[in-house]
Amino acid sequence: MSLHDSSDDRELAAFGYKQELTRTLGSFSTFATGFAFISILTGMFLLFGFVYGSGGPASIWAWIVAVVGQLLFALAFAELAVRYPLAGSVYNWTKQLTRGTGVSWMAGVSMILALVMSTAAVALTMQTILPAISTAFWIYGDGSGAHDSSINGVILGTIMIALTTVVSLAGSKVRSFVNNVGVSVELIGSVVLIVGFLVHTKRGPAAVLETNGTGANYSAGYLGALLLSMLLGLIVMWGFDTAGSVSEETIDPKRTSPRAIIRAVVASGVFGALLILTAVMSVDDLKSERISKEGLAYVVKSVLGETLGDVMLVCAAIAVFVCGLANQTGAVNMMFAMARDNALPGSSGLARVAARAKTPVIPPIIVAVVAVAILVYNIGQPAIFLTVTSTTIVFALVSYILVVAPFTRAKMNGSWGRPDPRYFSLGKLGLPICLAALVWASVMVVNVVWPRRVLYNPAPPFHWYLQWGGLLFPVVLLTLSFGVYWFTQRKKIGILPEHASEVASSSETPADSNSV
């Protein structure tokens, strides 16, 4: 055991937990976890067409605003990762800030919901990429049938989820290797894609001032177009807290995790902006309807040609795979962190760690089964699937608000104390950054849940509950979740004996150690 490992384990024991997961993740591996979760190639191939059709080339400004807004959270999380280097990121950060109230339970469960739904949405992205590479990936139908795409997407997505589950169960070393390879491919692919677009530019960067007349489609003019286009940045730029969620698998997490969180957001934001900019500069016709219908896959092949285009699409498929793996990893770590506190039904089984692989066993399987079930629902009810996946960011932002709100309070009342000068700290900027993050998230929650038919019920049959699904679905699900907490788990929460450190086991009972 290295000096770092020994120190990290003692740090964990001070929080009441024994070291059960294997510490193998270095700086790049931790960064790769956050970067893979964000996965700009996944987001771009999934949503570029929709956003371009909503706001035209000028929608890039919505991306930039969204990146800056999400960076506020990344900065706050970086400081929290220093003070609380624990698995489960938002759950444990909130638990420590609120001394174990129901707020932390809701933060953790809200994030689990977001991660599981996101796993399904990411898996479905394979349908937009693989059939564009080869018709061999049309396992069901050929695209001419009414349900060919939805059924084939479910098949491809299910295969992907099954494979990510196998990797997840193999342990952190295997997962880290696969993730690192995938992120390396995505980084190289992004650079090649940007350079390829630059080589084939047909206009200057001033093209990003073009709106294609999309403002006429909204009562608020182009502001309405920008607010809708903000979805690309919001849906892509979250989950960076996963780099902190793997703290108990990270070597020297108090130094490594904060840097990884910030670097993942900055790198993704820059690469994303450059991809949008160069795509706009290189595509043949800025007003082509194929851009909004076929998305970035059309731009790649039309600009770079079939061969190089296919290579880039393969890179994108790899990026989607590791993005799905990162989503599953985040959900697994969150479930493990809550289960060892006896915070979830069946906690003893959920928190069990495989003796050899040193990884939770049941959570990856649960995430896979639920994600596939959500995928299957897409076959018969695509409008409901769209509502479920579109509100993923709402659950994530709710979780983020529940973390930063008590963090802001701690900054304001002085209970946060002086930071350790050896590690990352926001210093005097901490309070204004936290306040700005809360305002940003609150406004964006309203923006996302706004009852837009074009987002939640774009095709018939039209129903009021679908159009209002962005608000109704999160409210109903979070209310039911709180019911589970209040009636079944509230009085049971406390570190399970088999997961408690020797210090915690000898000095206090589980019910007293982290009661809520």
C-alpha positions as CSV (number, residue, x, y, z in Angstrom):
1,M,0.0,0.0,0.0
2,S,1.4,3.4,-1.0
3,L,1.5,6.4,1.4
4,H,-1.3,8.0,-0.5
5,D,-3.5,4.9,-0.2
6,S,-2.8,4.8,3.6
7,S,-3.6,8.5,4.0
8,D,-6.7,8.2,1.9
9,D,-8.0,5.2,3.8
10,R,-7.5,7.0,7.1
11,E,-9.4,10.0,5.7
12,L,-12.3,7.7,4.8
13,A,-12.3,6.1,8.2
14,A,-12.6,9.5,9.8
15,F,-16.0,9.8,8.0
16,G,-17.0,6.4,9.5
17,Y,-16.4,4.1,6.5
18,K,-14.0,1.4,5.9
19,Q,-12.1,1.2,2.5
20,E,-13.9,-1.4,0.4
21,L,-13.3,-0.2,-3.2
22,T,-9.9,-0.5,-4.9
23,R,-8.0,2.8,-5.3
24,T,-6.6,2.6,-8.8
25,L,-7.7,5.8,-10.5
26,G,-5.0,8.4,-11.3
27,S,-5.4,11.9,-12.6
28,F,-6.2,10.9,-16.2
29,S,-8.6,8.1,-15.2
30,T,-10.5,10.4,-12.9
31,F,-10.7,13.2,-15.6
32,A,-11.7,10.6,-18.1
33,T,-14.7,9.5,-15.9
34,G,-16.0,13.1,-15.9
35,F,-15.2,13.7,-19.5
36,A,-16.8,10.4,-20.6
37,F,-20.0,11.2,-18.8
38,I,-20.3,14.6,-20.5
39,S,-19.2,13.1,-23.8
40,I,-19.6,16.0,-26.3
41,L,-19.7,13.6,-29.2
42,T,-22.6,11.7,-27.7
43,G,-24.5,14.9,-27.1
44,M,-23.7,16.4,-30.4
45,F,-24.8,13.4,-32.4
46,L,-27.9,13.1,-30.3
47,L,-29.1,16.8,-30.3
48,F,-27.2,18.8,-32.8
49,G,-30.0,18.5,-35.4
50,F,-32.8,19.4,-33.0
51,V,-30.9,22.5,-31.7
52,Y,-29.8,23.6,-35.2
53,G,-33.4,23.4,-36.4
54,S,-34.5,25.4,-33.3
55,G,-32.0,28.2,-33.4
56,G,-29.9,27.9,-36.5
57,P,-26.1,28.6,-36.6
58,A,-26.4,31.2,-33.9
59,S,-27.5,28.5,-31.4
60,I,-23.8,28.2,-30.5
61,W,-24.3,31.2,-28.2
62,A,-26.8,29.1,-26.2
63,W,-24.0,26.4,-25.8
64,I,-21.5,29.0,-24.5
65,V,-24.0,30.4,-21.9
66,A,-24.9,26.9,-20.8
67,V,-21.2,25.9,-20.4
68,V,-20.5,29.0,-18.2
69,G,-23.6,28.3,-16.1
70,Q,-22.7,24.7,-15.5
71,L,-19.1,25.7,-14.8
72,L,-20.4,27.5,-11.7
73,F,-21.5,24.2,-10.3
74,A,-18.2,22.5,-11.3
75,L,-16.3,25.1,-9.3
76,A,-18.5,24.6,-6.2
77,F,-18.2,20.8,-6.5
78,A,-14.4,21.0,-6.8
79,E,-14.2,22.7,-3.4
80,L,-16.7,20.2,-1.9
81,A,-14.6,17.3,-3.3
82,V,-11.7,18.5,-1.3
83,R,-13.5,18.6,2.0
84,Y,-15.6,15.4,1.4
85,P,-13.7,12.9,-0.8
86,L,-16.5,10.3,-0.6
87,A,-18.3,8.0,-3.0
88,G,-21.7,9.2,-4.0
89,S,-20.7,12.9,-4.6
90,V,-23.9,14.9,-4.3
91,Y,-25.5,12.6,-1.7
92,N,-22.5,12.6,0.7
93,W,-21.7,16.2,0.1
94,T,-25.2,17.2,1.1
95,K,-25.2,14.8,4.0
96,Q,-22.1,16.4,5.5
97,L,-23.4,19.9,4.9
98,T,-26.8,19.3,6.4
99,R,-25.8,16.8,9.1
100,G,-27.8,14.0,7.4
101,T,-31.2,15.5,6.8
102,G,-33.7,14.3,4.2
103,V,-32.3,16.9,1.9
104,S,-29.3,14.6,1.2
105,W,-31.6,11.6,0.6
106,M,-33.5,13.6,-2.0
107,A,-30.3,14.8,-3.6
108,G,-29.0,11.3,-3.9
109,V,-32.3,9.7,-5.2
110,S,-32.9,12.6,-7.7
111,M,-29.4,12.0,-9.1
112,I,-30.0,8.2,-9.3
113,L,-33.1,8.9,-11.3
114,A,-31.3,11.2,-13.6
115,L,-28.5,8.7,-14.1
116,V,-30.7,5.7,-14.9
117,M,-32.8,7.7,-17.3
118,S,-29.7,9.1,-18.9
119,T,-28.3,5.6,-19.3
120,A,-31.3,4.7,-21.5
121,A,-31.2,7.9,-23.5
122,V,-27.4,7.5,-24.2
123,A,-27.9,3.9,-25.3
124,L,-30.6,5.0,-27.8
125,T,-28.0,7.3,-29.4
126,M,-26.5,4.2,-31.0
127,Q,-29.4,4.2,-33.4
128,T,-28.4,7.6,-34.8
129,I,-24.8,6.5,-35.4
130,L,-24.4,2.7,-36.1
131,P,-26.9,2.4,-39.0
132,A,-25.3,5.5,-40.6
133,I,-22.0,3.5,-40.7
134,S,-23.4,0.3,-42.2
135,T,-26.8,-1.2,-43.0
136,A,-25.5,-4.3,-41.1
137,F,-26.6,-2.5,-37.9
138,W,-30.2,-2.6,-39.0
139,I,-30.9,-5.7,-37.0
140,Y,-34.6,-5.1,-37.2
141,G,-36.1,-3.8,-40.4
142,D,-34.3,-1.4,-42.8
143,G,-35.7,2.0,-41.7
144,S,-38.6,2.0,-44.1
145,G,-41.1,0.7,-41.5
146,A,-43.0,2.9,-39.1
147,H,-41.4,1.3,-36.0
148,D,-38.1,0.1,-37.6
149,S,-36.0,2.8,-36.0
150,S,-37.5,2.6,-32.5
151,I,-37.3,-1.2,-32.3
152,N,-33.8,-1.3,-33.8
153,G,-32.7,1.4,-31.4
154,V,-33.9,-0.6,-28.5
155,I,-32.0,-3.7,-29.7
156,L,-28.8,-1.7,-30.2
157,G,-29.2,0.1,-26.9
158,T,-29.9,-3.1,-25.0
159,I,-26.7,-4.7,-26.4
160,M,-24.7,-1.7,-25.3
161,I,-26.2,-1.6,-21.8
162,A,-25.4,-5.4,-21.4
163,L,-21.8,-4.8,-22.4
164,T,-21.4,-1.8,-20.1
165,T,-22.8,-3.9,-17.3
166,V,-20.2,-6.6,-17.9
167,V,-17.5,-4.0,-17.8
168,S,-18.9,-2.5,-14.6
169,L,-19.0,-5.9,-12.8
170,A,-15.4,-6.6,-13.8
171,G,-14.1,-4.0,-11.4
172,S,-12.5,-0.6,-11.4
173,K,-9.3,-1.7,-13.2
174,V,-11.1,-3.0,-16.2
175,R,-13.6,-0.2,-16.2
176,S,-10.8,2.4,-16.0
177,F,-9.0,0.8,-18.9
178,V,-12.0,0.7,-21.1
179,N,-12.9,4.3,-20.1
180,N,-9.4,5.6,-20.7
181,V,-9.2,4.0,-24.2
182,G,-12.7,5.4,-25.0
183,V,-11.9,8.9,-23.8
184,S,-8.6,8.9,-25.7
185,V,-10.5,7.9,-28.9
186,E,-13.0,10.6,-28.3
187,L,-10.4,13.3,-27.7
188,I,-8.5,12.3,-30.8
189,G,-11.7,12.0,-32.8
190,S,-12.9,15.4,-31.7
191,V,-9.6,17.0,-32.8
192,V,-9.6,15.2,-36.1
193,L,-13.2,16.2,-36.7
194,I,-12.5,19.9,-35.9
195,V,-9.4,20.0,-38.1
196,G,-11.3,18.2,-40.9
197,F,-14.1,20.7,-40.8
198,L,-11.5,23.6,-40.8
199,V,-9.9,22.2,-43.9
200,H,-13.2,22.2,-45.7
201,T,-14.5,25.6,-44.5
202,K,-16.8,27.4,-46.9
203,R,-17.4,30.5,-44.9
204,G,-16.0,32.5,-42.0
205,P,-16.9,32.4,-38.2
206,A,-19.3,35.2,-38.7
207,A,-21.8,32.6,-39.9
208,V,-22.7,31.9,-36.2
209,L,-24.6,35.2,-36.3
210,E,-27.1,33.7,-38.7
211,T,-30.4,32.7,-37.2
212,N,-32.0,31.2,-40.3
213,G,-35.1,33.1,-39.4
214,T,-35.9,30.8,-36.5
215,G,-36.9,33.6,-34.2
216,A,-40.2,33.9,-36.1
217,N,-41.2,30.6,-34.6
218,Y,-41.4,31.9,-31.0
219,S,-43.5,34.5,-29.3
220,A,-40.4,35.8,-27.6
221,G,-38.5,36.1,-30.9
222,Y,-35.0,34.8,-31.0
223,L,-34.7,34.7,-27.2
224,G,-37.2,31.9,-27.3
225,A,-35.0,30.1,-29.9
226,L,-32.0,30.5,-27.6
227,L,-33.8,29.3,-24.5
228,L,-34.8,26.1,-26.4
229,S,-31.3,25.7,-27.9
230,M,-30.0,25.9,-24.3
231,L,-31.0,22.3,-24.0
232,L,-28.0,21.0,-25.8
233,G,-25.6,22.5,-23.3
234,L,-27.8,21.6,-20.3
235,I,-28.3,17.9,-21.4
236,V,-24.7,17.5,-22.3
237,M,-22.9,19.5,-19.6
238,W,-23.8,17.7,-16.4
239,G,-22.6,14.6,-14.6
240,F,-19.1,16.0,-14.0
241,D,-19.7,15.4,-10.3
242,T,-19.0,11.7,-11.3
243,A,-15.3,12.6,-11.2
244,G,-15.9,13.2,-7.5
245,S,-18.2,10.2,-7.0
246,V,-15.3,7.9,-7.7
247,S,-13.2,9.5,-4.9
248,E,-13.0,6.2,-3.0
249,E,-11.4,4.6,-6.1
250,T,-9.1,7.6,-6.7
251,I,-5.5,8.0,-5.5
252,D,-5.1,11.2,-3.6
253,P,-8.7,12.3,-4.3
254,K,-8.4,15.7,-2.5
255,R,-6.0,16.8,-5.2
256,T,-7.1,14.7,-8.1
257,S,-10.9,15.0,-8.0
258,P,-11.3,18.8,-8.0
259,R,-8.9,19.2,-11.0
260,A,-10.7,16.4,-12.8
261,I,-14.1,18.0,-12.3
262,I,-13.0,21.4,-13.6
263,R,-10.9,20.1,-16.5
264,A,-13.8,17.8,-17.7
265,V,-16.1,20.8,-17.9
266,V,-13.6,23.2,-19.5
267,A,-12.3,20.6,-22.0
268,S,-15.9,19.6,-23.0
269,G,-17.0,23.2,-23.3
270,V,-14.2,24.2,-25.6
271,F,-14.3,21.1,-27.8
272,G,-18.1,21.5,-28.0
273,A,-17.9,25.1,-29.1
274,L,-15.3,24.3,-31.7
275,L,-17.3,21.4,-33.1
276,I,-20.4,23.6,-33.5
277,L,-18.4,26.5,-35.0
278,T,-16.4,24.4,-37.5
279,A,-19.5,22.4,-38.5
280,V,-21.3,25.7,-39.3
281,M,-18.3,26.9,-41.2
282,S,-17.9,23.8,-43.4
283,V,-21.4,22.5,-44.2
284,D,-22.5,23.2,-47.8
285,D,-25.8,24.8,-47.2
286,L,-26.6,26.5,-43.8
287,K,-30.4,26.3,-44.6
288,S,-30.4,22.6,-45.6
289,E,-33.3,20.8,-43.9
290,R,-31.1,17.7,-43.7
291,I,-29.0,19.3,-41.0
292,S,-32.0,19.4,-38.6
293,K,-33.4,16.0,-39.7
294,E,-30.2,14.0,-39.8
295,G,-28.0,16.0,-37.4
296,L,-24.3,16.0,-37.1
297,A,-24.0,12.6,-38.9
298,Y,-25.1,14.3,-42.1
299,V,-22.6,17.2,-41.7
300,V,-19.8,14.8,-41.0
301,K,-20.4,12.6,-44.1
302,S,-21.3,15.5,-46.4
303,V,-18.2,17.4,-45.5
304,L,-15.6,14.7,-44.9
305,G,-16.8,12.1,-47.3
306,E,-18.0,8.5,-46.7
307,T,-14.7,6.9,-45.6
308,L,-13.4,9.5,-43.2
309,G,-17.0,10.2,-42.1
310,D,-17.4,6.5,-41.2
311,V,-14.2,6.6,-39.2
312,M,-15.5,9.6,-37.2
313,L,-18.8,7.9,-36.6
314,V,-17.0,4.9,-35.2
315,C,-15.2,7.3,-32.8
316,A,-18.6,8.7,-31.9
317,A,-20.0,5.2,-31.2
318,I,-17.0,4.5,-28.9
319,A,-17.7,7.8,-27.1
320,V,-21.4,6.8,-26.7
321,F,-20.3,3.5,-25.2
322,V,-18.0,5.0,-22.5
323,C,-20.6,7.7,-21.9
324,G,-23.1,5.0,-21.1
325,L,-20.5,3.3,-18.9
326,A,-19.9,6.5,-17.0
327,N,-23.6,7.0,-16.5
328,Q,-23.9,3.5,-15.1
329,T,-20.8,4.1,-12.9
330,G,-22.3,7.2,-11.4
331,A,-25.6,5.5,-10.6
332,V,-23.8,2.5,-9.1
333,N,-21.6,4.6,-6.9
334,M,-24.6,6.7,-5.7
335,M,-26.6,3.6,-4.9
336,F,-23.6,2.1,-3.1
337,A,-23.0,5.2,-1.0
338,M,-26.7,5.4,0.0
339,A,-27.1,1.7,0.6
340,R,-24.2,1.4,3.0
341,D,-26.0,4.1,5.1
342,N,-29.1,1.9,5.0
343,A,-30.8,4.7,3.1
344,L,-32.4,2.5,0.4
345,P,-34.8,-0.5,0.6
346,G,-32.7,-3.6,0.5
347,S,-29.6,-1.7,1.4
348,S,-27.6,-4.7,2.8
349,G,-27.7,-6.4,-0.6
350,L,-27.2,-3.2,-2.6
351,A,-24.1,-2.3,-0.7
352,R,-22.5,-5.7,-1.0
353,V,-19.1,-5.6,-2.7
354,A,-17.7,-8.5,-4.7
355,A,-14.7,-10.0,-2.9
356,R,-12.6,-10.3,-6.0
357,A,-13.6,-7.4,-8.3
358,K,-14.1,-5.0,-5.3
359,T,-17.2,-3.5,-6.9
360,P,-20.9,-3.4,-6.0
361,V,-22.7,-6.4,-7.6
362,I,-26.4,-5.7,-7.6
363,P,-26.6,-1.9,-8.5
364,P,-25.1,-2.4,-12.0
365,I,-27.7,-5.0,-12.8
366,I,-30.6,-2.9,-11.4
367,V,-29.4,0.1,-13.5
368,A,-29.3,-2.1,-16.6
369,V,-32.7,-3.7,-16.1
370,V,-34.5,-0.4,-15.5
371,A,-32.6,1.4,-18.3
372,V,-33.6,-1.4,-20.8
373,A,-37.2,-1.2,-19.5
374,I,-37.3,2.5,-20.3
375,L,-35.8,1.7,-23.7
376,V,-38.5,-0.9,-24.4
377,Y,-41.2,1.7,-23.6
378,N,-39.9,3.8,-26.5
379,I,-41.4,1.2,-29.0
380,G,-45.0,1.8,-28.2
381,Q,-44.9,5.2,-26.5
382,P,-42.1,7.4,-28.1
383,A,-43.8,10.6,-26.8
384,I,-43.6,9.4,-23.2
385,F,-40.0,8.2,-23.7
386,L,-39.2,11.7,-25.0
387,T,-40.7,13.3,-21.9
388,V,-38.9,10.9,-19.5
389,T,-35.5,11.5,-21.1
390,S,-35.9,15.2,-21.7
391,T,-36.5,15.7,-18.0
392,T,-33.3,14.0,-17.0
393,I,-31.6,17.3,-16.6
394,V,-34.4,18.5,-14.3
395,F,-33.6,15.7,-11.8
396,A,-29.9,16.5,-12.1
397,L,-30.4,20.3,-11.6
398,V,-32.7,19.6,-8.6
399,S,-29.9,17.4,-7.1
400,Y,-27.4,20.2,-7.8
401,I,-29.6,22.8,-6.1
402,L,-30.0,20.6,-3.0
403,V,-26.2,20.5,-2.7
404,V,-25.3,24.1,-3.4
405,A,-28.1,25.6,-1.3
406,P,-26.7,24.3,2.0
407,F,-23.2,25.0,0.7
408,T,-24.2,28.6,0.2
409,R,-25.7,28.8,3.7
410,A,-22.4,27.4,5.1
411,K,-20.5,30.1,3.3
412,M,-22.8,32.8,4.5
413,N,-22.9,31.8,8.2
414,G,-19.2,31.1,8.4
415,S,-19.7,27.4,9.3
416,W,-17.6,26.3,6.3
417,G,-14.5,27.6,8.0
418,R,-11.1,28.2,6.5
419,P,-10.1,26.0,3.6
420,D,-6.8,24.0,3.7
421,P,-4.3,26.1,1.7
422,R,-2.8,22.9,0.3
423,Y,-5.9,22.2,-1.8
424,F,-8.3,23.8,-4.2
425,S,-10.5,26.6,-2.8
426,L,-12.7,29.3,-4.3
427,G,-11.7,31.7,-1.6
428,K,-13.7,34.9,-1.4
429,L,-15.3,34.0,-4.8
430,G,-17.0,31.0,-3.2
431,L,-20.2,32.8,-2.0
432,P,-20.9,34.8,-5.3
433,I,-20.2,31.7,-7.4
434,C,-22.6,29.6,-5.3
435,L,-25.3,32.2,-5.4
436,A,-24.9,32.6,-9.2
437,A,-25.2,28.8,-9.5
438,L,-28.4,28.7,-7.6
439,V,-30.0,31.5,-9.7
440,W,-28.7,29.8,-12.9
441,A,-30.1,26.4,-12.0
442,S,-33.5,27.8,-10.9
443,V,-34.0,29.7,-14.1
444,M,-32.9,26.7,-16.2
445,V,-35.3,24.3,-14.4
446,V,-38.2,26.7,-15.3
447,N,-36.8,26.8,-18.9
448,V,-36.7,23.0,-19.2
449,V,-40.1,22.3,-17.7
450,W,-41.8,25.0,-19.7
451,P,-44.7,23.2,-21.6
452,R,-43.3,23.4,-25.1
453,R,-45.2,21.2,-27.5
454,V,-42.2,21.1,-29.8
455,L,-40.2,19.4,-27.0
456,Y,-42.6,17.2,-25.1
457,N,-45.4,16.5,-27.6
458,P,-44.1,17.2,-31.1
459,A,-46.2,14.7,-33.0
460,P,-49.9,13.5,-32.6
461,P,-51.7,12.4,-30.6
462,F,-51.5,15.6,-28.7
463,H,-52.3,15.4,-25.0
464,W,-52.1,18.1,-22.3
465,Y,-50.3,15.8,-19.9
466,L,-47.6,15.2,-22.4
467,Q,-47.1,18.9,-23.1
468,W,-46.9,19.5,-19.3
469,G,-44.8,16.3,-18.9
470,G,-41.7,18.3,-18.2
471,L,-43.2,19.5,-15.0
472,L,-45.6,16.7,-14.1
473,F,-43.2,13.8,-14.4
474,P,-40.4,15.2,-12.1
475,V,-43.0,16.4,-9.5
476,V,-44.8,13.1,-9.4
477,L,-41.7,11.0,-9.3
478,L,-39.9,13.1,-6.7
479,T,-43.1,13.2,-4.5
480,L,-43.3,9.4,-4.6
481,S,-39.6,9.2,-3.8
482,F,-40.0,11.4,-0.8
483,G,-42.8,9.2,0.3
484,V,-40.5,6.2,0.3
485,Y,-38.0,8.2,2.4
486,W,-40.5,9.4,4.9
487,F,-42.5,6.2,5.4
488,T,-39.8,3.5,5.0
489,Q,-36.3,4.8,5.4
490,R,-36.3,7.9,7.5
491,K,-35.8,6.2,10.9
492,K,-33.5,3.4,9.6
493,I,-30.6,5.4,8.2
494,G,-27.2,4.8,9.7
495,I,-24.0,3.2,8.6
496,L,-24.4,-0.5,8.3
497,P,-22.0,-2.4,10.6
498,E,-20.3,-4.3,7.8
499,H,-19.3,-1.0,6.1
500,A,-18.3,1.0,9.2
501,S,-14.7,1.7,10.0
502,E,-13.2,0.2,13.1
503,V,-13.3,3.6,14.8
504,A,-16.9,4.1,14.0
505,S,-17.9,0.6,15.0
506,S,-16.2,0.8,18.4
507,S,-17.4,4.3,19.3
508,E,-21.0,4.6,18.1
509,T,-23.9,2.5,16.9
510,P,-24.9,2.7,13.3
511,A,-28.2,4.5,14.2
512,D,-26.2,7.2,15.9
513,S,-23.4,7.7,13.4
514,N,-25.4,9.3,10.6
515,S,-29.0,9.6,11.7
516,V,-31.4,11.8,9.9
